[in-house]
């Protein structure tokens, strides 16, 4: 019997050294992706900063003179600058309104009470009052129609934004001149019965 002189004691050769395990490749890929995102965001921020208009450019577009930054340091100077820049407005009483509107869909009646004021320029106040006196019934009708035709969401809106804009637009058309600058609603009461 022929026997093998020595049992095979071959040691397995170590596997070829792999460059990276799957876990380290995944981490490297994530780091590369994160760096790419950071670079893209940084480039976008730089482009936006370069494209933003300066204070003088935006003031020019708005039609307002830009204030130098050093000029607004003292409160006295700031108050004088505000007085000279903005034309003064005067509040005028546009009347008290009480509107009752039936809602057939919900079978309810709405009662809306409010006091309406307007803001006009000092230089146009007399002319505005004259035009308002000449057209007071037409103006009142426009306000009542606006409130009656308003949606429930507009009537319950805290700022009454759409109603104010609509009244302002109709008032300007009724008077024939855009002298009314702003509409102010006071003592607003909304009751659903």
Number of C-alpha atoms within 10 A of each C-alpha: 3 4 6 7 6 6 7 7 6 6 6 6 6 6 6 6 6 6 8 9 8 9 9 11 12 12 11 12 12 12 12 12 12 12 12 12 12 12 12 12 12 12 12 12 12 11 11 11 10 10 9 10 11 9 12 14 13 14 14 11 9 10 9 11 14 13 12 9 7 7 10 13 9 9 9 9 12 12 11 10 14 11 11 9 10 8 12 13 17 14 17 17 12 19 12 14 15 13 15 15 14 14 13 8 6 7 8 12 14 17 16 18 17 16 16 20 17 19 19 23 16 13 13 13 18 12 12 20 16 12 15 18 12 12 14 17 11 15 21 17 10 17 21 16 13 17 21 19 11 13 12 11 9 15 20 11 11 8 11 15 12 15 21 19 13 17 21 20 16 17 23 16 12 17 20 10 12 14 18 21 15 16 23 16 16 12 9 14 13 12 10 12 8
